[in-house]
Amino acid sequence: MTPPTAGPEIHIHDPSGTTLLPHLLPLLPASLPLARRLQCQHHSAHTLVLASFPPTTTAAASPLSFTAAYCDRSRADETELWLFSTLEVRDSDAEAEAVLLALLRKVRTLTPHPAVLLVGALHERLFALLAARRLVLRDSGRCGKWVFRAGGEGPAAAVLPPGYRFGVVGAHNYGLVVRRSAVRRKEATLALLPSVAVVVADEAPVAWAFLGFDASLIALHVEDHHRRRGLAVALVRELAERVAEFGDDGWVHVDVQEGNAAGEAVCRSVGAREAWGVYWAWVDLEALA
């Protein structure tokens, strides 16, 4: 009797990203979500970094085809997994798809948590593969992944109208941010993220935005009575400069729900382009064969 063939091997990497980033950075901007999540140093005791090649693999020997992920299952109701696969930038093949599924099985094996996993900023190609295998229970709907380089097209610096100034979002304003957000957010998470606010005199913020754990611009909001004054564009420009805290390549990314014309207009105003589509997908790990 022939023994069963072993599946693709998945390796554990250090959460610092030192063994994985050399393979991801040459693939920017496609690898932005995972690369930035690794560059962000907010890790927990539950952080798990995986890849389909050993940590000893040098950048010079980087495989043509690979899959990698950052997982933290302690963040219930928030993104638990960031995933990158070269399937996003190269033609699909059966071996690469097998590696993707093997990595998800590894997550299931190593994390004794509920079987449903929230995967964030999942590339539309990977989403289609998982959906075709009936692994996706529900999803956010398509979002456009808009990218630009800080200091590129558009105004050279953020400019506010007279009477407004930049500040930060204080802890006493997190409740306001949560109430205004269409996406469920936790105040404890906001406390860990870089933010920029627009304030008038000493009043509460009238506009704000944050950098997420993957350095994407999130929670962008302008109060009704202060719209159409260029505050959103100024916020994006100002916050984009903070991306240098994550990496020095200048790439900035924003996820905009499909059909959000106002959000897309802001992106165009800072020189961004829609590069691909992404989903937030609730994946059923128990459904993996």
SULFENJO-V207703 format. One line per field, one symbol per residue. ss: DSSP state (A for helix, B for strand, O for the rest). A space follows every 10 residues. Layout:
ss=???
//
This chain:
ss=OOOOOOOOOO BBBOOOOOOO AAAAAAAOOO OAAAAAAAAO OOOOOOOBBB BOOOOOOOAA AOOOOOBBBB BOOOOOOOOO BBBBBAAAOO OOOAAAAAAA AAAAAAAAAA OOOOOBBBBB BBBAAAAAAA AAOOOBBBBO OOBBBBBBBO OOOOOOOOOO OOOBBBBOOO AAAAAAAAAA OOOOOOAAAA OOOOBBBBBB OOOOOOBBBB BOOOOBBBBB BBOAAAOOOO AAAAAAAAAA AAAAAOOOOO BBBBBBBOOO AAAAAAAAAO OOBBBBBBBB BBBBAAAOO
//
